C-alpha cells in the first residue's frame, strides 16, 4: 500500500480566514485542528472546516504545494476552492 500525503485548506465558519497545511493522515490532522492540538493558529481563529485538499504520493510534492499555496493571494485560494467545490458558500 502506497502512502498518501495531502495538502489541505481549512476555513472558519464565516469564511474569513484560511489555513494551508500538509499531512500524511488527513482525517487525524483535521481532528487535531478541531481539538486545538498542535494548532495554535487554527485554534485562535477557529479554523476547523476542511474546504479543499489535494492528494499526493510524495511528501515533498505535498510540502511544495503547501508552500506554493501559502504564497498565493486569498482570492486565488478561494478561486481554487470554488472550482473544486462550487456549492461552498464564501
C-alpha positions as CSV (number, residue, x, y, z in Angstrom):
1,X,0.0,0.0,0.0
2,X,1.4,3.4,-1.0
3,X,1.4,6.2,1.5
4,X,-0.7,9.2,0.6
5,X,0.1,12.8,1.5
6,X,-2.3,15.7,1.5
7,X,-2.1,19.5,1.1
8,X,-5.3,21.0,2.5
9,X,-7.1,24.3,3.2
10,X,-9.2,24.9,6.2
11,X,-11.6,27.9,6.9
12,X,-13.7,29.2,9.7
13,X,-17.5,29.2,9.7
14,X,-17.6,32.9,8.5
15,X,-15.2,32.1,5.7
16,X,-12.9,35.0,6.7
17,X,-9.7,33.1,7.4
18,X,-7.9,30.4,5.5
19,X,-5.2,27.9,6.7
20,X,-3.0,25.9,4.4
21,X,-1.2,22.7,5.7
22,X,0.1,19.3,4.6
23,X,-0.1,15.9,6.3
24,X,0.1,12.2,5.8
25,X,-3.1,11.5,7.7
26,X,-5.8,14.0,6.7
27,X,-8.6,12.7,9.0
28,X,-6.3,12.6,12.0
29,X,-4.9,16.1,11.3
30,X,-8.3,17.7,10.9
31,X,-9.4,16.1,14.2
32,X,-6.3,17.6,15.8
33,X,-7.2,21.0,14.4
34,X,-10.7,20.7,15.8
35,X,-9.3,19.8,19.2
36,X,-6.7,22.5,19.1
37,X,-3.8,20.0,19.3
38,X,-0.5,21.4,17.8
39,X,-2.6,24.1,16.1
40,X,-2.2,27.5,17.6
41,X,-3.3,29.5,14.6
42,X,-6.3,27.3,13.8
43,X,-7.3,27.3,17.5
44,X,-7.0,31.0,17.8
45,X,-9.1,31.8,14.7
46,X,-11.4,28.7,15.0
47,X,-10.3,27.5,11.5
48,X,-11.5,23.9,11.5
49,X,-13.6,23.3,8.4
50,X,-12.0,21.4,5.5
51,X,-12.8,23.3,2.3
52,X,-10.2,21.8,-0.1
53,X,-7.5,19.2,-0.4
54,X,-5.2,17.6,-2.9
55,X,-3.7,14.1,-2.7
56,X,0.0,13.2,-3.4
57,X,2.1,10.1,-3.4
58,X,5.2,12.0,-2.3
59,X,5.7,14.1,0.8
60,X,7.9,16.6,-1.0
61,X,5.2,17.3,-3.5
62,X,2.7,17.9,-0.8
63,X,5.1,20.2,1.1
64,X,6.0,22.2,-2.0
65,X,2.3,22.6,-2.9
66,X,1.6,23.9,0.7
67,X,4.4,26.4,0.2
68,X,3.1,27.5,-3.1
69,X,-0.5,27.9,-1.8
70,X,0.7,29.9,1.2
71,X,2.2,32.4,-1.1
72,X,-1.0,32.8,-3.1
73,X,-3.4,35.7,-2.6
74,X,-6.5,34.9,-0.6
75,X,-8.7,35.5,-3.7
76,X,-6.6,32.9,-5.7
77,X,-7.1,30.4,-2.9
78,X,-10.9,31.0,-2.9
79,X,-11.0,30.6,-6.7
80,X,-9.2,27.2,-6.4
81,X,-11.6,26.1,-3.7
82,X,-14.7,27.2,-5.6
83,X,-13.5,25.4,-8.8
84,X,-13.5,22.1,-6.9
85,X,-16.3,22.8,-4.6
86,X,-18.7,25.2,-6.3
87,X,-21.5,24.9,-3.8
88,X,-19.4,26.1,-0.9
89,X,-20.6,29.4,0.4
90,X,-18.0,32.0,0.7
